Amino acid sequence: ESKKEEEATHASVASPVDNEIGTKNNNNKNSNNDNTGSNDSISMPVVIHSKDNSTGGENKIDDDSNSTAKSDPSSAGRNDKIDKNAELEEDGCPTTTAANENKSPINPTKITEEDNPKPTISFPWRHSTTLPERILQKDDLSHMPNNFQARFVRRLVACKELNMTPFWNAIPLPFGWEHEWEGELANNFATAYGLALEELLGSVFGGKVKVINDEDGITIDSSVKCEDGDGDDDEEVSTKSLVGNSYLNSMFDKKLVERYSMLDSNRCRLKLTIRPMDAKLHSIFAVPLITRDIVEKKPHLKGSYQKIEKEFADSKSYNTVKKMTYDLAEEIGEADAYRRTVIADVLLTCSEYYQLRDLSTGSLLDDYSMEDGGEEEIVVHNVRFEVTTEKGEDGLRKIAGSWKIVDLDDLLEGNVFY
């Protein structure tokens, strides 16, 4: 009785490392008795749950047997599991089930869904009369200090990358005033957003839906079809027309396009009207050395710039940061080491009506959806733009490529790569 109590207690408090070791030891024991049992015990779901459930390896194999028993009521493993838990409860020891009540194990099904996303009728859109919290806190997601002096330095570097001189153009103006270059850049962003959104909405519905983009704004009702629509048919409409649209992908980052390609446009009705009212540059900064293209070629470099910033914040050692910077430049290569990324957030104030309905039930699909006949509301959209710069032959910086939308209303949490 004492030995059984001791083993059960150890099972309830075992660390994740102990769990994996315990699982491996039990696998070895089972391999001497039954090869089939050994193969079941080392399947991927068992390993994932073993690391998170804080139970010993022996209990994990019992859980696996219990899972088999659920699919086969006549299995002897189910009765053995019940008997064992009953004995442990009588002795006052926590059972495997009790030990796991407050845990949140990794769900293998969730991982599978992310790797193989299925079409959905949830439209990625934010219609809200309140600003996102990070905008209110003036957080530009640069992961650098968020104070006036640090933000000014970041603006100064970004202005230099865009050849905005002299330096006082980077000084933020009070009372909501702005420099001329800020207003021009924000208005250009607003125009680009309108063109990109028009193409996006048309592509989501396979080119069969009429999208109006004029001086009053953008309007779409997916129930109103184009007379000469030539989009694709059935469930392949959204995925095929978005991912394969080179014009659309030149305006949006591919991760954002993939997000919208998951919408099953045949199962929903979208009514959207956007009338732009004001555009204001919220933040702008430059990231040295690293670009999104480089990270796509060398995925292990993702987050490398944040590591340098974090090291400096923790150690305040210039020598360490200098070495990390040189190592990063060497890893990137001389050909790309002079490239930089400029990232800007623009706030677009709009008068907007938004509604998304399920065609099969007629019900509204999300909390943002407005009722029929509702009046337009004043909303603010945060649009994140990005462009790459490089050193020109005359020594000045020049833009390599064109501005691209990498995130809308933080759907991708800034789509950070650095």
QUIVENNOR-V806360 format. One record per pair of residues at least 4 apart in sequence whose C-alpha atoms are under 7 Angstrom apart, sorted by the first residue. I is the first residue (numbers start at 1). J is the second residue. If there is no record, write none. Layout:
i:I j:J
i:I j:J
This chain:
i:1 j:5
i:2 j:6
i:3 j:7
i:4 j:8
i:5 j:9
i:5 j:91
i:5 j:93
i:6 j:10
i:7 j:11
i:8 j:12
i:8 j:93
i:9 j:13
i:9 j:93
i:9 j:94
i:10 j:14
i:11 j:55
i:11 j:56
i:12 j:54
i:12 j:55
i:12 j:94
i:12 j:99
i:13 j:54
i:13 j:55
i:14 j:18
i:14 j:19
i:14 j:54
i:14 j:55
i:14 j:56
i:15 j:19
i:15 j:54
i:16 j:20
i:16 j:51
i:16 j:52
i:16 j:54
i:17 j:21
i:18 j:22
i:18 j:56
i:19 j:23
i:19 j:50
i:19 j:51
i:19 j:54
i:19 j:55
i:19 j:56
i:19 j:57
i:20 j:24
i:20 j:50
i:20 j:51
i:20 j:57
i:21 j:25
i:22 j:26
i:22 j:56
i:22 j:57
i:22 j:58
i:23 j:27
i:23 j:57
i:23 j:58
i:24 j:28
i:25 j:29
i:26 j:30
i:26 j:57
i:26 j:58
i:27 j:31
i:27 j:38
i:27 j:41
i:28 j:32
i:30 j:34
i:30 j:37
i:30 j:38
i:31 j:35
i:31 j:38
i:34 j:38
i:35 j:39
i:36 j:40
i:37 j:41
i:38 j:42
i:39 j:43
i:41 j:46
i:41 j:61
i:42 j:46
i:42 j:47
i:43 j:47
i:44 j:48
i:45 j:49
i:45 j:108
i:46 j:50
i:47 j:51
i:48 j:52
i:48 j:106
i:49 j:53
i:49 j:105
i:49 j:106
i:50 j:54
i:50 j:55
i:50 j:60
i:52 j:105
i:52 j:106
i:53 j:100
i:53 j:103
i:53 j:105
i:55 j:59
i:55 j:60
i:55 j:96
i:56 j:60
i:57 j:61
i:58 j:62
i:59 j:63
i:59 j:96
i:60 j:64
i:61 j:65
i:62 j:66
i:62 j:81
i:63 j:67
i:64 j:68
i:65 j:69
i:65 j:77
i:66 j:70
i:66 j:77
i:66 j:78
i:66 j:81
i:67 j:71
i:68 j:72
i:69 j:73
i:69 j:75
i:69 j:77
i:69 j:78
i:76 j:80
i:77 j:81
i:78 j:82
i:79 j:83
i:80 j:84
i:81 j:85
i:82 j:86
i:83 j:87
i:84 j:88
i:85 j:89
i:85 j:95
i:86 j:90
i:87 j:91
i:88 j:92
i:88 j:93
i:88 j:94
i:88 j:95
i:89 j:93
i:89 j:94
i:89 j:95
i:94 j:98
i:94 j:99
i:95 j:99
i:96 j:100
i:97 j:101
i:107 j:111
i:108 j:112
i:109 j:113
i:110 j:114
i:111 j:115
i:112 j:116
i:113 j:117
i:118 j:262
i:119 j:262
i:119 j:263
i:119 j:264
i:120 j:262
i:120 j:263
i:120 j:264
i:121 j:263
i:121 j:264
i:121 j:267
i:121 j:268
i:122 j:263
i:123 j:263
i:124 j:260
i:126 j:409
i:127 j:368
i:127 j:379
i:128 j:379
i:129 j:378
i:129 j:379
i:129 j:380
i:131 j:135
i:131 j:136
i:131 j:380
i:132 j:136
i:133 j:137
i:134 j:138
i:134 j:139
i:135 j:139
i:139 j:146
i:140 j:283
i:143 j:306
i:144 j:309
i:145 j:150
i:146 j:150
i:146 j:151
i:147 j:151
i:148 j:152
i:149 j:153
i:150 j:154
i:151 j:155
i:152 j:156
i:152 j:170
i:152 j:171
i:153 j:157
i:154 j:158
i:154 j:285
i:154 j:286
i:155 j:159
i:155 j:170
i:155 j:284
i:155 j:285
i:156 j:160
i:156 j:167
i:156 j:170
i:157 j:161
i:157 j:285
i:157 j:286
i:158 j:162
i:158 j:284
i:158 j:285
i:158 j:286
i:158 j:342
i:159 j:163
i:159 j:164
i:159 j:170
i:160 j:164
i:160 j:165
i:161 j:389
i:161 j:397
i:162 j:397
i:163 j:397
i:164 j:169
i:165 j:169
i:169 j:179
i:173 j:177
i:173 j:178
i:178 j:182
i:178 j:183
i:179 j:183
i:180 j:184
i:181 j:185
i:182 j:186
i:182 j:281
i:183 j:187
i:183 j:280
i:184 j:188
i:185 j:189
i:186 j:190
i:186 j:279
i:186 j:280
i:186 j:281
i:186 j:346
i:187 j:191
i:187 j:279
i:188 j:192
i:189 j:193
i:190 j:194
i:190 j:279
i:190 j:348
i:191 j:195
i:192 j:196
i:193 j:197
i:194 j:198
i:195 j:199
i:196 j:200
i:196 j:248
i:196 j:251
i:197 j:201
i:198 j:202
i:198 j:211
i:198 j:213
i:199 j:203
i:199 j:248
i:200 j:204
i:200 j:248
i:201 j:205
i:202 j:206
i:202 j:207
i:202 j:209
i:202 j:211
i:203 j:207
i:203 j:238
i:203 j:241
i:203 j:242
i:204 j:238
i:204 j:242
i:204 j:261
i:204 j:265
i:205 j:209
i:205 j:237
i:205 j:238
i:205 j:265
i:206 j:231
i:206 j:232
i:206 j:237
i:206 j:238
i:206 j:241
i:207 j:229
i:207 j:230
i:207 j:231
i:208 j:225
i:208 j:226
i:208 j:229
i:208 j:230
i:208 j:231
i:209 j:222
i:209 j:224
i:209 j:225
i:209 j:226
i:210 j:220
i:210 j:224
i:210 j:225
i:210 j:226
i:211 j:219
i:211 j:220
i:212 j:218
i:212 j:219
i:212 j:220
i:213 j:217
i:213 j:218
i:213 j:219
i:214 j:218
i:216 j:275
i:217 j:274
i:217 j:275
i:217 j:276
i:218 j:273
i:218 j:274
i:218 j:275
i:219 j:272
i:219 j:273
i:219 j:274
i:220 j:271
i:220 j:272
i:220 j:273
i:221 j:270
i:221 j:271
i:221 j:272
i:222 j:269
i:222 j:270
i:222 j:271
i:223 j:269
i:231 j:237
i:232 j:236
i:232 j:237
i:233 j:237
i:234 j:266
i:235 j:264
i:235 j:266
i:236 j:240
i:237 j:241
i:238 j:242
i:238 j:261
i:238 j:263
i:238 j:264
i:238 j:265
i:239 j:243
i:239 j:261
i:239 j:262
i:240 j:244
i:241 j:245
i:242 j:257
i:242 j:261
i:243 j:257
i:243 j:258
i:245 j:249
i:246 j:250
i:247 j:251
i:248 j:252
i:249 j:253
i:249 j:254
i:251 j:404
i:251 j:405
i:252 j:256
i:252 j:257
i:252 j:404
i:252 j:405
i:252 j:406
i:253 j:257
i:253 j:404
i:253 j:405
i:253 j:406
i:254 j:258
i:255 j:259
i:256 j:260
i:256 j:406
i:256 j:407
i:257 j:261
i:258 j:262
i:267 j:358
i:267 j:359
i:267 j:360
i:268 j:356
i:268 j:357
i:268 j:358
i:268 j:359
i:269 j:356
i:269 j:357
i:269 j:358
i:269 j:359
i:270 j:355
i:270 j:356
i:270 j:357
i:271 j:354
i:271 j:355
i:271 j:356
i:272 j:353
i:272 j:354
i:272 j:355
i:273 j:352
i:273 j:353
i:273 j:354
i:274 j:350
i:274 j:351
i:274 j:352
i:274 j:353
i:275 j:350
i:275 j:351
i:275 j:352
i:276 j:348
i:276 j:349
i:276 j:350
i:276 j:351
i:277 j:349
i:277 j:350
i:278 j:348
i:278 j:349
i:279 j:346
i:279 j:347
i:279 j:348
i:279 j:349
i:280 j:346
i:280 j:347
i:280 j:348
i:281 j:345
i:281 j:346
i:281 j:347
i:282 j:345
i:282 j:346
i:282 j:347
i:283 j:344
i:283 j:345
i:284 j:343
i:284 j:344
i:284 j:345
i:285 j:342
i:285 j:343
i:285 j:344
i:286 j:340
i:286 j:341
i:286 j:342
i:286 j:343
i:287 j:340
i:287 j:341
i:287 j:342
i:288 j:340
i:288 j:341
i:289 j:329
i:289 j:337
i:289 j:338
i:289 j:339
i:289 j:340
i:290 j:294
i:290 j:339
i:290 j:340
i:290 j:418
i:291 j:295
i:291 j:340
i:291 j:341
i:292 j:296
i:292 j:417
i:293 j:297
i:294 j:298
i:295 j:299
i:295 j:301
i:295 j:302
i:302 j:417
i:302 j:418
i:303 j:307
i:303 j:417
i:303 j:418
i:304 j:308
i:304 j:418
i:305 j:309
i:305 j:418
i:306 j:310
i:306 j:418
i:307 j:311
i:308 j:312
i:308 j:321
i:308 j:324
i:309 j:313
i:310 j:314
i:311 j:315
i:311 j:321
i:312 j:316
i:312 j:317
i:312 j:321
i:317 j:321
i:318 j:322
i:319 j:323
i:320 j:324
i:321 j:325
i:322 j:326
i:323 j:327
i:324 j:328
i:325 j:329
i:326 j:330
i:327 j:331
i:328 j:332
i:329 j:333
i:329 j:337
i:330 j:334
i:332 j:336
i:332 j:337
i:333 j:337
i:338 j:390
i:338 j:391
i:339 j:388
i:339 j:389
i:339 j:390
i:340 j:388
i:340 j:389
i:340 j:390
i:341 j:386
i:341 j:387
i:341 j:388
i:341 j:389
i:342 j:386
i:342 j:387
i:342 j:388
i:343 j:385
i:343 j:386
i:343 j:387
i:344 j:384
i:344 j:385
i:344 j:386
i:345 j:382
i:345 j:383
i:345 j:384
i:345 j:385
i:346 j:382
i:346 j:383
i:346 j:384
i:347 j:380
i:347 j:381
i:347 j:382
i:347 j:383
i:348 j:380
i:348 j:381
i:348 j:382
i:349 j:378
i:349 j:379
i:349 j:380
i:349 j:381
i:350 j:378
i:350 j:379
i:350 j:380
i:351 j:376
i:351 j:377
i:351 j:378
i:351 j:379
i:352 j:376
i:352 j:377
i:352 j:378
i:352 j:379
i:353 j:376
i:353 j:377
i:354 j:369
i:354 j:370
i:355 j:369
i:355 j:370
i:356 j:364
i:356 j:365
i:356 j:369
i:357 j:362
i:357 j:363
i:357 j:364
i:357 j:365
i:358 j:362
i:358 j:363
i:358 j:364
i:358 j:365
i:364 j:369
i:365 j:369
i:370 j:374
i:381 j:409
i:382 j:408
i:382 j:409
i:383 j:407
i:383 j:408
i:383 j:409
i:384 j:405
i:384 j:406
i:384 j:407
i:384 j:408
i:385 j:403
i:385 j:404
i:385 j:405
i:385 j:406
i:386 j:403
i:386 j:404
i:386 j:405
i:386 j:406
i:387 j:402
i:387 j:403
i:387 j:404
i:388 j:399
i:388 j:400
i:388 j:401
i:389 j:397
i:389 j:398
i:389 j:399
i:389 j:400
i:390 j:397
i:390 j:398
i:390 j:399
i:390 j:400
i:391 j:395
i:391 j:396
i:391 j:397
i:391 j:398
i:392 j:396
i:392 j:397
i:392 j:398
i:406 j:415
i:407 j:411
i:407 j:412
i:407 j:414
i:407 j:415
i:410 j:414
